[in-house]
Amino acid sequence: MPADLSAAEALALRMTSLLLRPHPGGRPGTVAEVVEWFGAMQAQDLASGLWSLGARLPGFRLADVQEALERREALRTWPMRGTVHLVPPADARWMLEVTGVRSLAGAATRRAQLGLTDADADRALDVLGAALTGGGRLTRSQCLATLRDAGLGTDGQRGYHLLWFASVRGVTCVAPNVGTEQTFALLDEWAPTPRHLDRDEALAILAHRYVRGHGPVTDREFAGWTGLTLTDARRGLTAAGDALSTVRVDDQPMYVDAALADAPRTPLDEILALPGFDEYLLGYRDRTLMLDPAHQAAVVPGNNGIFQATVVHAGRVVGVWKRRIGRSAVTVTIQPLTPLTATARARVEHALGRYADFLGLPPRFEWPA
């Protein structure tokens, strides 16, 4: 019989899976290991993606993470849900083929809305492929100029669509920034040794990594994260076999990494400062374990898909924060969503101090009057 867990016990395991508290199997120690742990990590906002890694790699600074990405320990592309993620380079191509391809279903309709044709999209693949051949990379503006020189329109959302299409089709990937500007490279040159998996192997790996990095979770959560059909999601969970265990949370069956099945479910007390675009919230459709519905509007103002950075206590969102980076300090403005004692505020500042250390800048804190 699956073990019955309370919501508090499930949340403790979930924070362990997310590498936001000590894991009985040990903590991954490199950017490559953290990204592989999750399989894919939210990275549509680069600054958030960098701190998502830093928050899970104590002692790392921003430069350490950037250097790891330059060493190609991970790359960014659109592997699922039309959203940019960090993925292991060797896994990028099969992920695009299994999950990324599903976001292409509406591409022709979108092109028609933008005044682009299928021939335009195919030509963009050839143009970008030729321009990037040889191991170099081009900035976003250089890619758009190259497309325009070939007679392809890039105004409005056309340029974004063509760049997205080239990456989802596996021609390009997003390479590290040059200065503040996004760059693109050829996927085959940035990740020259791809893994080759059959579909069942791919689904099993996706399922295990998602559960390992997020569990306890339901089959529907896995389907939502990957964009797979529920049928394929269940197929992957079944294929993962003994790597997964089942538990029950409020009478609902959920999956957890087998390595955590007997792990201690000690109460949570940690205070964390997390980026807005982090697997902590974006890795789930149902966020009620972590986020009080009454605070939804503060975390996602206007419900527009833009997530605020969060202050998390005992696995639950208790505030949001914003930062202004200056030459000599980083100023952090904190907005509590629940009452915080003076002791709790000091602990919040300590947690945000880790972020300041990551940037290599002293922090300044601003609280509501």
Long-range contacts (C-beta under 8 A, 24 or more apart in sequence): 2-245, 2-246, 2-247, 2-248, 2-253, 3-247, 3-248, 3-261, 4-247, 4-248, 4-249, 5-216, 5-247, 5-248, 5-249, 5-265, 6-249, 7-249, 7-250, 7-289, 8-265, 8-267, 8-268, 9-265, 10-216, 10-247, 10-249, 10-254, 10-289, 11-268, 11-289, 11-290, 11-314, 11-315, 11-316, 12-265, 12-266, 12-267, 12-268, 12-315, 13-215, 13-216, 13-256, 13-260, 13-263, 13-265, 14-214, 14-215, 14-216, 14-289, 14-290, 14-315, 15-268, 15-270, 15-315, 16-260, 16-263, 17-211, 17-212, 17-213, 17-214, 17-215, 17-216, 17-256, 17-257, 17-260, 18-213, 18-214, 18-279, 18-280, 18-283, 19-56, 19-213, 20-55, 20-56, 20-270, 20-272, 20-274, 20-280, 20-312, 21-268, 21-270, 24-259, 24-260, 24-263, 24-264, 25-259, 27-56, 28-56, 28-57, 29-57, 30-57, 30-68, 30-73, 31-57, 31-65, 31-68, 31-69, 31-73, 31-74, 32-68, 32-73, 32-74, 32-88, 35-73, 35-74, 35-86, 35-87, 35-88, 36-88, 36-91, 36-209, 37-209, 37-212, 37-213, 38-209, 38-210, 38-212, 38-213, 38-214, 38-279, 38-283, 39-87, 39-88, 39-91, 39-95, 39-205, 39-206, 39-209, 39-210, 39-213, 40-79, 40-80, 40-85, 40-86, 40-87, 40-95, 40-209, 41-85, 41-86, 41-87, 41-279, 42-83, 42-84, 42-85, 42-86, 42-277, 42-278, 42-279, 42-282, 42-283, 43-76, 43-84, 43-85, 43-86, 43-277, 44-83, 44-84, 44-85, 44-277, 45-275, 45-276, 45-277, 46-76, 46-177, 46-182, 47-275, 48-275, 48-276, 48-277, 48-278, 48-309, 49-76, 49-86, 49-275, 49-277, 51-274, 51-275, 51-355, 51-358, 52-274, 52-275, 52-277, 52-278, 52-279, 53-86, 54-355, 54-358, 55-272, 55-273, 55-274, 55-275, 55-278, 55-354, 55-355, 60-358, 61-357, 61-358, 61-359, 61-360, 62-358, 62-359, 62-360, 63-360, 66-176, 69-176, 70-176, 72-190, 72-191, 75-173, 75-174, 75-175, 75-187, 75-190, 75-191, 76-173, 76-174, 76-175, 77-167, 77-168, 77-173, 77-174, 77-187, 78-103, 78-164, 78-167, 78-168, 80-225, 80-226, 80-227, 81-225, 81-226, 81-227, 82-164, 84-174, 89-190, 89-191, 89-194, 90-191, 90-193, 90-194, 90-195, 91-194, 91-195, 91-205, 92-170, 92-173, 92-187, 92-191, 92-194, 93-170, 93-187, 93-191, 93-194, 93-195, 94-194, 94-195, 94-196, 94-197, 94-202, 95-202, 95-206, 96-168, 96-169, 96-170, 97-170, 97-202, 98-199, 98-202, 98-203, 98-206, 98-228, 99-206, 99-226, 99-227, 99-228, 100-168, 101-168, 102-227, 102-228, 103-168, 103-227, 104-165, 104-168, 104-169, 107-161, 107-165, 110-161, 111-161, 114-156, 114-157, 114-158, 114-161, 115-153, 115-158, 116-153, 116-158, 116-161, 116-162, 120-152, 120-153, 120-162, 121-161, 121-162, 121-165, 123-150, 123-152, 124-150, 124-152, 124-162, 124-165, 124-166, 125-165, 125-166, 125-169, 125-171, 127-152, 128-162, 128-163, 128-166, 128-171, 128-172, 128-184, 129-166, 129-171, 129-172, 129-186, 132-172, 132-184, 132-185, 132-186, 132-189, 133-186, 133-189, 134-189, 135-185, 135-186, 135-189, 136-185, 137-175, 137-178, 137-183, 137-184, 137-185, 138-183, 138-184, 139-178, 139-181, 139-182, 139-183, 139-184, 140-181, 140-182, 140-183, 140-184, 141-181, 143-184, 200-235, 200-239, 201-239, 203-228, 203-232, 203-235, 203-236, 203-239, 204-236, 204-239, 204-240, 204-241, 204-243, 205-240, 206-236, 207-233, 207-236, 207-237, 207-239, 207-240, 207-244, 207-255, 208-240, 208-243, 208-244, 208-257, 210-283, 211-237, 211-240, 211-244, 211-255, 211-256, 211-257, 212-243, 212-257, 212-259, 213-279, 213-283, 214-279, 214-283, 214-284, 215-244, 215-254, 215-255, 215-256, 215-257, 215-260, 216-247, 216-249, 216-254, 216-255, 216-256, 217-254, 217-255, 217-256, 217-284, 218-252, 218-253, 218-254, 218-255, 219-255, 220-285, 221-284, 221-285, 221-286, 222-255, 224-284, 224-285, 225-283, 225-284, 225-285, 267-314, 268-314, 268-315, 269-313, 269-314, 270-312, 270-313, 270-314, 270-315, 271-311, 271-312, 271-313, 271-344, 271-347, 271-348, 271-350, 271-351, 272-311, 272-312, 272-313, 272-351, 273-309, 273-310, 273-311, 273-312, 273-321, 273-348, 273-351, 273-352, 273-354, 273-355, 274-309, 274-310, 274-311, 274-312, 275-309, 276-306, 276-307, 276-308, 276-309, 276-310, 277-307, 278-307, 278-310, 280-310, 280-312, 281-307, 281-310, 281-317, 282-307, 289-315, 290-315, 290-316, 290-317, 291-316, 291-317, 292-316, 292-317, 292-337, 295-337, 298-335, 298-337, 311-336, 311-348, 311-351, 311-352, 313-344, 319-348, 321-352, 323-355, 325-359, 325-361, 326-361, 328-361, 328-362, 329-361, 329-362, 329-363, 329-364, 330-355, 330-356, 330-359, 330-361, 330-362, 330-363, 330-364, 331-363, 331-364, 331-365, 331-366, 332-356, 332-363, 332-364, 332-365, 332-366, 333-366, 334-365, 334-366, 334-367, 334-368, 335-368, 336-367, 336-368
